């Protein structure tokens, strides 16, 4: 009895086969008119061969018209061509080795001998992997690119992975991501694709610089993703939700997430990515490229000639002008600050301070009661001297998580240094309502909160020693000011409540319709800060809009509103930005 034997012979083996006696022709007498017709002819012939051989199948390097026609138009070898035809017949989705073997009447183990050929089709993007990277039992899908080619009957063009510049590489990566999303496949293929890109572009400057860091494949993929986000989407940040799409394997994602959150990821240790800084607070679930990475890796790309708009940064041109009123003493000090912040004088001052004192940071503390205009003074100085403000609301820095507050304050200064390095005119680092971080440090602190506050203060003190830029802090309370901070603030400006003459000027500025006698009466009758006067003026304007005040004595109405403001004095304007006396 004749024994049947299933076997699959590769192209190399097929070269030893005598085509006339043993070869299998998958051609027809007439030339096919389309790609789909050629595929159909090949699969029909294969089906007949399988039936006739009762499982004895040889995939030979046939010279039939259909194979030659398809191989030429799709830029494949004959074996790749036949395997692709089988995939089309079995697919287009969930092509695994079980149904692949069933179609050929061979065992699963025999079907696995074609894995290299299948992976070549994946590399050519005719097939897509439908499960995680590296699995020997992956299932495959006919790619959207391949289906489009077959339906349109166009010659297939395999992707070209060599690039002339960094922008071309990142553009290819971005298009590849879009293609994967269209096919609905979450693939480990992305990891392999990036590795292939780096193998084929070793002379590209971007690849050379990245390779210097000796990154792991997954770190390399993550770095490329950050660069793509910034260059192609003008989005500087990546969060955990987005990373989940890049690393679908749960184990990989968990390890990467843990390393990122702790600040110990390889890219962070290399200084290539950092925590995002949101209003001066480090977000331990969101990350961005460092200035070092942008400068080194993306120097050849014109990022549309605009600086990243950082969260918490107030642009000088967006600050509205306001008229401020000062006492002679405060006006003199503010005028001196304005002179120092004038760019031409500031550059000269920095050079001289560096040469004489080896320190060049300009630090200033503005202190006084609520509503006296400390913060607004900073804003107007910034507007007048063309300086952006990195505004930090101190309460937002503190975190209930151990260690996060310290990370937050470090992130503030790291981000500020990056801004100074990029800016033509040094911005102002503003710590608003800084009471909680410049108070007297706790001696022998045992409580976790006290330890955290001491750590924050020590970090700030150290940063002030080496500051290259402009730091201004505002506070309502100075009784508990730590001596170390007092020494480190070069200028200290006290904002007192305005005297009667200045209050009268503020009343007239807020309500120009008032005559001199009314302004003087209100100023002498109520010892208000500029912020309180603004509050009364706003409430009066609202009453004028909502009610008929034409028959009401204006001064009487304003006096009533002032009395209400006095009643709420303990609560009013704790956070209000007011006008300065």
C-alpha positions as CSV (number, residue, x, y, z in Angstrom):
1,X,0.0,0.0,0.0
2,X,1.4,3.4,-1.0
3,X,2.2,5.6,2.0
4,X,1.3,9.3,1.6
5,X,3.5,12.0,3.1
6,X,2.6,15.6,3.6
7,X,5.4,18.1,3.0
8,X,6.1,21.7,2.2
9,X,9.2,22.5,0.2
10,X,10.7,26.0,0.3
11,X,12.1,27.9,-2.6
12,X,15.6,26.8,-1.9
13,X,14.6,23.2,-2.0
14,X,12.5,23.8,-5.0
15,X,15.5,24.7,-7.1
16,X,16.6,21.1,-7.0
17,X,13.2,19.9,-8.3
18,X,13.0,19.0,-11.9
19,X,10.2,21.3,-13.1
20,X,9.2,19.0,-16.0
21,X,8.7,15.9,-13.9
22,X,7.9,17.1,-10.4
23,X,7.2,20.8,-10.5
24,X,3.7,22.1,-10.0
25,X,2.5,24.7,-12.5
26,X,0.0,27.2,-11.0
27,X,-0.4,28.9,-14.3
28,X,-3.1,28.9,-17.0
29,X,-3.1,29.0,-20.7
30,X,-4.2,32.6,-20.8
31,X,-2.8,35.6,-19.0
32,X,-4.8,37.0,-16.0
33,X,-6.3,40.4,-16.4
34,X,-6.2,41.5,-12.7
35,X,-4.6,40.7,-9.4
36,X,-7.7,39.2,-8.1
37,X,-8.1,36.9,-11.1
38,X,-4.5,35.7,-10.7
39,X,-5.1,35.0,-7.0
40,X,-8.3,33.1,-7.8
41,X,-6.6,31.0,-10.5
42,X,-3.8,30.1,-8.2
43,X,-6.1,29.1,-5.3
44,X,-8.3,27.1,-7.6
45,X,-5.2,25.2,-8.9
46,X,-3.9,24.7,-5.4
47,X,-7.2,23.3,-4.3
48,X,-7.2,20.8,-7.1
49,X,-3.6,19.8,-6.3
50,X,-4.5,19.2,-2.7
51,X,-7.4,17.0,-3.6
52,X,-5.5,15.1,-6.2
53,X,-2.5,14.5,-4.0
54,X,-4.6,13.6,-1.0
55,X,-2.5,15.9,1.1
56,X,0.9,15.5,-0.7
57,X,1.6,19.1,-1.5
58,X,4.7,20.7,-2.9
59,X,4.9,24.5,-3.2
60,X,7.4,24.8,-6.0
61,X,8.9,27.7,-7.7
62,X,6.4,27.5,-10.5
63,X,6.7,29.5,-13.6
64,X,3.0,29.6,-14.4
65,X,1.6,32.8,-15.8
66,X,-0.5,33.6,-12.7
67,X,2.4,33.3,-10.3
68,X,4.8,35.3,-12.6
69,X,2.1,38.0,-13.2
70,X,1.3,38.4,-9.5
71,X,4.9,38.2,-8.3
72,X,5.9,41.0,-10.7
73,X,3.1,43.3,-9.9
74,X,3.4,42.9,-6.1
75,X,7.2,42.7,-5.9
76,X,7.2,39.3,-4.3
77,X,9.1,36.0,-4.7
78,X,7.1,33.1,-6.1
79,X,6.8,31.4,-2.7
80,X,5.7,34.7,-1.1
81,X,3.1,35.0,-3.9
82,X,1.6,31.6,-3.3
83,X,1.5,32.0,0.5
84,X,-0.2,35.4,0.1
85,X,-2.8,33.8,-2.2
86,X,-3.5,31.2,0.5
87,X,-3.9,33.9,3.1
88,X,-6.4,35.7,0.8
89,X,-8.4,32.5,0.5
90,X,-8.3,31.7,4.2
91,X,-8.8,35.4,5.4
92,X,-9.0,38.2,5.2
93,X,-9.0,38.2,9.0
94,X,-7.9,35.8,11.8
95,X,-5.5,33.8,9.6
96,X,-3.9,31.5,12.1
97,X,-1.8,28.4,11.6
98,X,-4.7,26.0,12.3
99,X,-6.9,27.2,9.4
100,X,-3.8,27.9,7.3
101,X,-2.8,24.2,7.7
102,X,-6.3,23.0,7.1
103,X,-6.4,24.8,3.8
104,X,-3.2,23.0,2.7
105,X,-4.1,19.7,4.2
106,X,-0.9,19.7,6.3
107,X,-0.2,19.6,10.0
108,X,0.1,22.7,12.1
109,X,3.8,22.0,12.6
110,X,4.3,21.8,8.8
111,X,2.4,25.1,8.5
112,X,4.8,26.7,11.0
113,X,7.7,26.2,8.5
114,X,6.2,29.0,6.6
115,X,6.4,31.5,9.5
116,X,9.4,33.3,8.0
117,X,7.6,33.8,4.7
118,X,4.5,35.1,6.6
119,X,6.7,37.5,8.5
120,X,8.2,38.8,5.3
121,X,4.6,39.5,4.1
122,X,4.1,41.4,7.4
123,X,7.2,43.4,6.8
124,X,6.0,44.3,3.4
125,X,2.7,45.3,5.0
126,X,0.6,42.9,3.0
127,X,-0.3,41.2,6.3
128,X,-0.8,42.6,9.7
129,X,-0.2,40.9,13.1
130,X,-3.4,40.6,15.1
131,X,-1.7,39.8,18.5
132,X,1.3,40.7,20.5
133,X,4.8,41.0,19.2
134,X,7.0,38.0,19.2
135,X,4.4,35.3,19.4
136,X,5.1,32.2,17.2
137,X,1.4,31.5,17.0
138,X,0.3,34.9,15.9
139,X,-2.8,35.3,13.7
140,X,-2.7,37.5,10.7
141,X,-5.0,39.8,8.8
142,X,-4.8,41.0,5.2
143,X,-3.8,44.6,5.6
144,X,-6.0,47.5,4.5
145,X,-3.2,48.5,2.2
146,X,-3.2,45.1,0.5
147,X,-7.0,45.0,0.1
148,X,-7.0,48.5,-1.4
149,X,-4.3,47.4,-3.9
150,X,-6.3,44.2,-4.9
151,X,-9.6,46.0,-5.3
152,X,-8.2,48.9,-7.3
153,X,-6.0,46.5,-9.3
154,X,-2.9,48.7,-8.9
155,X,0.7,47.6,-8.6
156,X,1.7,47.2,-5.0
157,X,4.4,49.4,-3.6
158,X,6.1,48.1,-0.5
159,X,6.9,50.8,2.1
160,X,10.3,52.5,1.8
161,X,12.0,52.7,5.2
162,X,15.1,54.8,4.3
163,X,14.8,58.5,4.8
164,X,16.8,61.7,4.0
165,X,16.0,63.5,7.2
166,X,14.4,63.2,10.7
167,X,11.2,64.8,9.5
168,X,10.8,62.1,6.8
169,X,11.4,59.3,9.4
170,X,8.8,60.8,11.8
171,X,6.3,61.4,9.0
172,X,6.6,57.7,8.0
173,X,6.1,56.6,11.6
174,X,3.0,58.9,11.9
175,X,1.5,57.5,8.7
176,X,2.2,53.9,9.9
177,X,0.3,54.6,13.2
178,X,-2.6,55.9,11.2
179,X,-2.6,52.8,9.1
180,X,-2.7,50.6,12.1
181,X,-5.6,52.6,13.6
182,X,-7.6,52.3,10.4
183,X,-7.2,48.5,10.5
184,X,-8.2,48.3,14.2
185,X,-5.1,46.3,15.1
186,X,-3.2,46.9,18.4
187,X,0.1,45.5,17.4
188,X,3.4,44.6,18.7
189,X,4.3,45.1,15.0
190,X,4.9,48.8,15.9
191,X,7.9,47.8,18.0
192,X,9.3,45.7,15.2
193,X,8.7,48.5,12.7
194,X,10.7,51.0,14.7
195,X,13.5,48.5,15.0
196,X,13.5,48.1,11.3
197,X,13.6,51.8,10.7
198,X,16.6,52.1,12.9
199,X,18.4,49.2,11.2
200,X,17.9,50.7,7.8
201,X,18.8,54.3,8.7
202,X,22.1,54.0,10.6
203,X,23.6,57.0,8.8
204,X,20.7,59.4,9.7
205,X,21.7,62.0,12.3
206,X,18.6,61.4,14.4
207,X,19.3,57.6,14.5
208,X,22.9,58.2,15.4
209,X,22.1,60.4,18.3
210,X,19.4,58.1,19.7
211,X,21.7,55.1,19.4
212,X,24.3,56.9,21.5
213,X,22.0,56.4,24.5
214,X,21.9,52.6,24.0
215,X,18.2,52.4,24.7
216,X,16.1,49.3,24.9
217,X,13.7,48.6,22.0
218,X,10.7,49.7,24.0
219,X,12.4,52.9,25.2
220,X,13.4,53.6,21.6
221,X,9.8,53.2,20.5
222,X,8.6,55.5,23.3
223,X,11.1,58.2,22.4
224,X,10.0,58.1,18.8
225,X,6.4,58.4,19.9
226,X,7.2,61.5,21.9
227,X,9.0,63.1,18.9
228,X,6.1,62.2,16.6
229,X,3.6,63.9,19.0
230,X,5.6,67.1,19.1
231,X,6.5,67.3,15.4
232,X,3.4,66.0,13.7
233,X,0.7,66.8,16.2
234,X,2.2,69.8,18.0
235,X,1.3,68.1,21.3
236,X,4.1,68.1,23.7
237,X,2.7,65.7,26.3
238,X,1.9,62.0,26.5
239,X,-0.2,60.5,29.3
240,X,-0.7,56.9,30.5
241,X,-3.9,56.5,28.5
242,X,-2.0,57.2,25.3
243,X,0.8,54.9,26.2
244,X,-1.7,52.1,26.7
245,X,-2.3,52.2,22.9
246,X,1.5,52.1,22.2
247,X,2.1,49.1,24.5
248,X,-0.9,46.9,24.4
249,X,0.8,44.1,26.3
250,X,-0.4,44.5,29.9
251,X,2.9,43.3,31.4
252,X,5.0,45.8,29.3
253,X,2.6,48.6,30.1
254,X,2.6,48.0,33.8
255,X,6.4,47.9,34.0
256,X,6.8,51.1,31.9
257,X,4.1,52.9,33.9
258,X,5.8,52.0,37.2
259,X,9.2,53.2,35.9
260,X,7.7,56.5,34.6
261,X,5.7,57.3,37.7
262,X,8.7,56.8,39.9
263,X,11.0,58.9,37.6
264,X,13.3,55.9,37.0
265,X,12.4,55.1,33.4
266,X,15.5,54.8,31.1
267,X,14.4,57.9,29.1
268,X,14.2,59.9,32.3
269,X,17.5,58.7,33.6
270,X,19.0,59.8,30.2
271,X,17.4,63.2,30.6
272,X,15.3,62.8,27.5
273,X,11.8,63.0,29.0
274,X,10.4,64.5,32.2
275,X,7.2,65.0,34.1
276,X,4.8,67.5,32.5
277,X,4.5,70.8,34.4
278,X,1.0,72.0,34.8
279,X,0.8,75.5,36.4
280,X,4.1,74.7,38.0
281,X,3.0,71.3,39.4
282,X,4.7,68.1,38.2
283,X,2.1,65.7,36.8
284,X,3.3,62.2,37.5
285,X,0.9,60.7,34.9
286,X,1.9,63.0,32.0
287,X,5.3,63.4,30.4
288,X,7.1,65.5,27.8
289,X,10.4,65.7,26.0
290,X,13.1,67.7,27.8
291,X,14.8,70.7,26.4
292,X,17.9,68.5,26.0
293,X,16.0,66.0,23.8
294,X,14.5,68.7,21.6
295,X,17.8,70.4,21.2
296,X,19.8,67.3,20.5
297,X,17.4,65.1,18.6
298,X,15.1,67.6,16.8
299,X,17.6,70.4,16.0
300,X,17.2,69.9,12.2
301,X,13.4,70.4,12.4
302,X,11.8,73.8,12.3
303,X,9.0,73.4,14.8
304,X,7.1,76.2,13.1
305,X,9.3,78.7,14.8
306,X,7.2,79.0,17.9
307,X,7.9,78.1,21.4
308,X,5.8,75.7,23.3
309,X,3.0,77.4,25.2
310,X,3.6,76.1,28.6
311,X,0.8,75.6,31.1
312,X,0.8,78.4,33.7
313,X,2.8,80.8,31.5
314,X,1.3,84.2,31.0
315,X,2.5,86.0,27.8
316,X,3.5,89.6,28.3
317,X,1.5,90.7,25.4
318,X,-1.7,89.2,26.9
319,X,-1.5,91.2,30.1
320,X,-4.0,94.1,30.2
321,X,-2.7,97.5,31.2
322,X,-3.9,98.9,34.5
323,X,-3.1,102.2,36.2
324,X,-1.5,101.7,39.6
325,X,-1.2,104.2,42.4
326,X,1.7,104.1,44.9
327,X,2.8,106.0,48.0
328,X,6.1,107.8,47.5
329,X,8.1,105.1,49.3
330,X,6.6,102.2,47.4
331,X,6.6,104.1,44.1
332,X,10.3,104.6,44.4
333,X,11.0,100.9,45.0
334,X,8.7,99.8,42.2
335,X,10.4,102.3,39.9
336,X,13.8,100.9,40.8
337,X,12.5,97.4,40.0
338,X,11.2,98.6,36.6
339,X,14.7,100.0,35.8
340,X,16.4,96.7,36.7
341,X,13.9,94.7,34.6
342,X,14.4,96.9,31.5
343,X,16.1,94.4,29.2
344,X,19.1,96.6,28.2
345,X,19.9,97.4,31.9
346,X,19.1,93.8,33.0
347,X,21.7,92.3,30.6
348,X,24.4,94.7,31.9
349,X,23.5,94.0,35.5
350,X,23.6,90.3,35.0
351,X,27.1,90.5,33.5
352,X,28.4,92.6,36.3
353,X,26.9,90.5,39.1
354,X,28.4,87.3,37.5
355,X,31.8,88.8,37.4
356,X,31.8,90.3,40.9
357,X,29.6,88.0,43.0
358,X,29.4,84.8,40.9
359,X,25.6,85.1,41.3
360,X,23.2,86.8,38.8
361,X,19.7,86.0,40.0
362,X,17.3,88.8,40.8
363,X,15.0,88.0,43.7
364,X,12.3,90.1,45.2
365,X,9.7,89.7,48.0
366,X,6.5,91.8,47.8
367,X,4.6,91.7,51.1
368,X,1.6,93.4,52.6
369,X,-2.1,92.9,53.3
370,X,-4.7,91.5,50.9
371,X,-5.8,93.6,48.1
372,X,-2.8,96.0,48.2
373,X,-1.8,95.1,44.6
374,X,1.3,93.0,45.0
375,X,0.5,90.5,42.3
376,X,-0.9,93.2,39.9
377,X,2.4,95.1,40.3
378,X,4.3,92.0,39.1
379,X,1.9,91.7,36.1
380,X,2.4,95.3,35.1
381,X,6.2,95.2,35.5
382,X,6.1,92.1,33.2
383,X,3.9,93.8,30.6
384,X,6.0,97.0,30.6
385,X,9.4,95.2,30.2
386,X,8.1,92.5,27.8
387,X,8.7,89.5,30.2
388,X,6.4,86.4,30.3
389,X,5.4,85.2,33.7
390,X,5.6,81.6,34.9
391,X,3.0,81.9,37.6
392,X,2.9,79.4,40.4
393,X,0.0,79.1,42.8
394,X,1.8,77.6,45.9
395,X,-1.1,75.6,47.3
396,X,-1.2,73.5,44.1
397,X,2.4,72.4,44.5
398,X,1.7,70.4,47.7
399,X,0.6,66.9,47.3
400,X,-0.8,64.4,49.8
401,X,1.5,61.7,48.3
402,X,4.9,61.3,50.0
403,X,7.7,62.7,47.8
404,X,5.4,64.3,45.2
405,X,5.6,67.8,46.6
406,X,9.4,67.7,46.4
407,X,9.1,66.5,42.8
408,X,6.7,69.3,42.0
409,X,8.9,72.1,43.3
410,X,12.0,70.6,41.5
411,X,9.9,70.4,38.3
412,X,9.0,74.1,38.7
413,X,12.7,75.2,38.6
414,X,13.6,72.7,35.9
415,X,10.9,74.2,33.7
416,X,11.8,77.7,34.5
417,X,15.5,77.0,33.6
418,X,14.3,75.6,30.3
419,X,12.2,78.8,29.6
420,X,15.2,81.0,30.4
421,X,17.4,79.0,28.1
422,X,15.0,79.4,25.2
423,X,13.7,83.0,25.8
424,X,15.4,86.1,24.4
425,X,14.0,88.0,27.4
426,X,14.2,86.2,30.7
427,X,10.7,85.5,32.1
428,X,9.6,86.1,35.7
429,X,9.1,83.2,38.0
430,X,6.2,84.3,40.3
431,X,5.3,82.4,43.5
432,X,1.9,83.8,44.4
433,X,0.7,83.6,47.9
434,X,4.0,82.1,49.0
435,X,3.2,82.3,52.8
436,X,3.3,78.5,53.1
437,X,6.8,78.0,51.7
438,X,8.8,80.9,53.1
439,X,7.7,80.6,56.8
440,X,10.0,79.5,59.6
441,X,11.2,75.9,59.1
442,X,10.2,73.4,61.8
443,X,13.1,72.4,64.0
444,X,13.4,68.7,64.7
445,X,10.3,68.0,62.5
446,X,8.8,64.5,63.0
447,X,5.5,64.9,61.4
448,X,5.4,63.9,57.7
449,X,3.8,67.2,56.7
450,X,6.4,69.2,58.6
451,X,9.2,67.2,57.0
452,X,7.7,67.7,53.6
453,X,7.4,71.5,54.1
454,X,11.0,71.7,55.3
455,X,12.2,69.7,52.3
456,X,10.3,72.1,49.9
457,X,11.8,75.1,51.6
458,X,15.4,73.6,51.5
459,X,14.9,73.0,47.8
460,X,13.8,76.6,47.1
461,X,16.6,78.0,49.2
462,X,19.2,76.0,47.2
463,X,17.6,77.0,43.9
464,X,17.7,80.7,44.9
465,X,21.4,80.4,45.5
466,X,22.0,79.4,41.8
467,X,19.1,81.2,40.2
468,X,19.8,82.5,36.7
469,X,16.7,84.7,36.1
470,X,14.1,86.6,38.0
471,X,12.1,85.3,40.9
472,X,9.4,87.3,42.7
473,X,7.3,86.0,45.6
474,X,4.2,87.6,47.1
475,X,2.9,87.1,50.6
476,X,0.4,88.6,53.1
477,X,2.2,87.4,56.2
478,X,5.7,88.3,57.1
479,X,5.7,87.7,60.9
480,X,7.0,84.1,60.4
481,X,9.3,84.8,57.5
482,X,12.3,82.4,57.8
483,X,15.6,84.3,58.2
484,X,17.2,82.3,55.4
485,X,14.6,83.5,52.9
486,X,14.9,87.1,54.1
487,X,18.6,87.0,53.4
488,X,18.1,85.5,49.9
489,X,15.6,88.0,48.7
490,X,17.6,90.9,47.3
491,X,14.7,93.3,47.3
492,X,11.8,93.5,49.8
493,X,8.9,95.8,49.0
494,X,6.2,96.4,51.6
495,X,2.8,97.3,50.3
496,X,0.9,99.3,52.9
497,X,-2.7,100.3,52.8
498,X,-3.0,103.6,50.9
499,X,-3.4,106.8,52.7
500,X,-6.4,109.1,52.1
501,X,-4.8,111.1,49.3
502,X,-3.9,107.9,47.4
503,X,-7.3,106.4,48.1
504,X,-9.0,109.4,46.6
505,X,-7.0,108.9,43.4
506,X,-8.0,105.3,43.3
507,X,-11.7,106.2,43.7
508,X,-11.5,108.6,40.8
509,X,-9.7,106.0,38.6
510,X,-12.3,103.4,39.4
511,X,-15.3,105.7,39.0
512,X,-14.4,108.7,36.8
513,X,-17.9,110.2,37.2
514,X,-17.2,111.0,40.9
515,X,-16.2,114.6,41.6
516,X,-13.3,115.6,43.8
517,X,-15.5,116.1,46.9
518,X,-17.1,112.7,46.6
519,X,-13.7,111.0,46.1
520,X,-12.3,112.8,49.2
521,X,-15.3,111.9,51.3
522,X,-15.1,108.2,50.5
523,X,-11.3,108.1,50.9
524,X,-11.5,109.7,54.3
525,X,-14.5,107.8,55.5
526,X,-13.2,104.3,54.6
527,X,-9.7,103.0,55.2
528,X,-9.8,100.6,52.2
529,X,-7.1,98.8,50.2
530,X,-7.1,99.3,46.5
531,X,-8.7,95.8,46.1
532,X,-11.6,96.8,48.4
533,X,-12.2,100.0,46.4
534,X,-12.3,98.0,43.2
535,X,-14.9,95.6,44.8
536,X,-17.2,98.5,45.7
537,X,-16.8,100.1,42.2
538,X,-17.8,96.8,40.6
539,X,-20.8,96.3,42.8
540,X,-21.9,99.9,42.1
541,X,-21.6,99.2,38.4
542,X,-23.8,96.1,38.7
543,X,-26.4,98.0,40.7
544,X,-26.5,100.7,38.0
545,X,-27.2,98.0,35.3
546,X,-29.7,96.0,37.3
547,X,-31.6,98.8,39.1
548,X,-32.8,102.4,38.6
549,X,-30.4,104.5,40.6
550,X,-31.0,107.8,38.8
551,X,-33.1,109.1,41.7
552,X,-30.7,107.8,44.4
553,X,-28.0,110.0,45.8
554,X,-24.7,108.5,44.4
555,X,-22.6,109.2,47.4
556,X,-25.3,107.6,49.7
557,X,-25.4,104.5,47.5
558,X,-21.6,104.2,47.5
559,X,-21.4,104.7,51.3
560,X,-23.9,101.9,51.8
561,X,-21.8,99.6,49.6
562,X,-18.7,100.6,51.5
563,X,-20.4,99.7,54.8
564,X,-21.2,96.2,53.4
565,X,-17.6,95.8,52.3
566,X,-16.4,96.7,55.8
567,X,-18.8,94.1,57.3
568,X,-17.2,91.4,55.1
569,X,-13.7,92.8,55.7
570,X,-12.4,89.6,57.2
571,X,-13.4,87.6,54.2
572,X,-13.0,90.0,51.3
573,X,-10.2,89.9,48.9
574,X,-8.1,87.3,50.6
575,X,-7.1,86.2,47.1
576,X,-8.1,89.4,45.2
577,X,-5.7,91.2,42.9
578,X,-6.2,94.8,43.6
579,X,-4.8,98.3,42.9
580,X,-1.8,99.5,44.8
581,X,-1.5,102.4,47.1
